[in-house]
Amino acid sequence: MILLSPFDMFYLSSRFYFLRTVWRIILPLQAITFPDFFLADIFTSMSKVFSDLERSVCRMVNRQVATIAWFEADSICGSHSVAIPLVLVFPYLWRFFQCLRQYKDTKEKTCLFNALKYSTAIPVIFLSALKYHVYPDQWVGFYRPLWLISSVVNSLYSFYWDIKRDWDLSILTRIFMFKNPSIWTNLLYGQNWVFYWVLGSNLVLRCTWTYKLSAHLRHNYLTVFTIAALEILRRWQWVFFRVENEWNKMTAKQNLEMSSDMPSEGDRLLDSSNHTV
């Protein structure tokens, strides 16, 4: 209700900007700007959240709340529901079509490789959902190996893209150089351990899906919560380095001394459509 409130309270302009960006993500009929693909990338980390919301709404509509049906995997709104993989795949499809749209505008082949990255998540989602619709022998002997291969390809491809394209390690040497240095920036700037942490933690957190290989961990609520929290950490880390990298690339094209009539840093970052998705 607060998000949709038309009254000038609780950051009205920011709320409307957010809603406008969401609309542009759902219908990528215009040139893709930095906020469009930036927020859409964050949505890919929220796929589990979206599926949980769909499941909760479904159970409320079908009056399965606070009943034994809430825990039944084969209930109308359980893991057997076709809606679950469809909701999970939507964020990846949004990014996929954004990449195609940018290729249409820029003709850069990099956009197609980026679209390919998001397409590798689709077989992972649907093969995982297929587990509830095939016989156990079929799953173990055929579909499970396909799911494992698809998951490994998606994780390694995404890891490579994070490091090479989204972050660009050649620029990371300047990410902690701020206008007003503090004790924290002095501790972090130019330190090799920062790079090792970024590489190692991103790779490990890209492979947290391996917990599903354990039947015990897969159905442990504490484990699922922990994995979701780790994904928040990984995405926050990605956001930090992604924004810093984008800003460094933009400022690298400008002279060191900017004239006073140029737009502010925030306006340039939010409004410019000259970005590599």
Disulfide bonds with the S-S distance in Angstrom:
Cys58-Cys77 1.82
